[in-house]
Amino acid sequence: MLIKKSVAIPSSEITPKATYLNRRNFLAGAAVAGAAAVSGIAFRDLAEPRLIAAANAKIEGTQKSVFSTTEKQNSYKDVSNYNNFYEFSTDKYEPADLAKNFKTRPWAVTIDGEVKKKQVLDVDALIKMAAPEERVYRHRCVEGWSIVVPWVGFSLSELIKRCDPTPKAKYVEFTTLYDPKQMPGQRTGVLKWPYVEGLRMDEAMHPLALLCFGMYGEVLPNQDGAPLRVILPWKYGFKSAKSIVRIRFTTDQPLNTWQQSAPNEYGFYSNVNPNVDHPRWSQAKERRLGEFFKRPTLMFNGYDQVASLYSGMDLKKNF
Ligand code: MTE
């Protein structure tokens, strides 16, 4: 993301530095139960404390998805070393190292708002709700670069159905962990924390919307949003919130962090749209990470299946 404020944001360099992941183990524990108790929300489906998958452990039983592109995938090294994760840094190369000790277990996800089944879920219980799929998606950042990544997860709709939203639920809001001790970027005022994103209910229910906990057949590395994020391939990358701790169903449209930060530059919808320029640059083309020549950007990032969600809407106004 590029912002106007006085912070120095690095230019969109394309060649990733050869920094490497620090591989480490995660332990699950009972503290999630404590978090649930503190929250005062009915606690269901809490996983037993147990050893969970180590970072970079394989995710077994992954099905291939019909939604996958056959385009050339970016390398794991590229995707895990060139990141936008402002909670750690505004520099794309720094989150890989700064997030290496980020604790992603135990991890509680609060489901609340306009749902019949308000609950706090242990992330390991949550990711077992449905069969994991590998979805190879194009992912287009608003800054003008794109990547192709084999994400692992299942449709967000699988979770939403199990939460039983009330008729008043018109939107879904995602909130990232707020923990300035662990996340140095949150000790700065570069954005208003915690990071918040949102979707209209029909967008969230669209089968392409992915609740994601892995990539390249392994659990997500911290810098890519472990332990749980969303991936919305037809939208600019900033809609795909990382390290989610809360999923709230609302009647009113959530105010997403980037819109709050610069409303003239970042809207609520943020659908990839080559015909609507960012106020400070064109969105007509993009550079695939690792390639030299730019390629044309496609409407909805090429995911035409979502077009009907926006029929009748002026996408220049609803950018
Ligand atoms: N989520 C949080 N919590 N914080 C962020 O800074 N950056 C967004 C999005 N989700 C961001 C976030 C942006 S701008 C992009 S392009 C993608 O994450 C990048 O995801 P990746 O690093 O896995 O490619």
Residues whose N, C-alpha, C, O or C-beta is under 5 A from the ligand:
A	BS01	MTE	M1 V79 Y82 N83 N84 F85 Y86 E87 C141 T176 Y195 Q223 D224 G237 F238 S240 A241 K242
